[in-house]
Amino acid sequence: MVDGTRALVQRLVYAQRPDHEPLHLDNLVPIGRRYKSD
């Protein structure tokens, strides 16, 4: 379940971010914490 969610999040992030914009992992931290709290 977690692996599937992580893959989905990564897919959305890579699809939405512009090529010239670096991937900011800090933006994913709140998402990870939210799922861990469940």
PyMOL commands that set and color helices and strands:
alter all, ss='L'
color gray80, all
select helices_A, chain A and resi 2-16+25-36
alter helices_A, ss='H'
color red, helices_A
deselect
rebuild
show_as cartoon
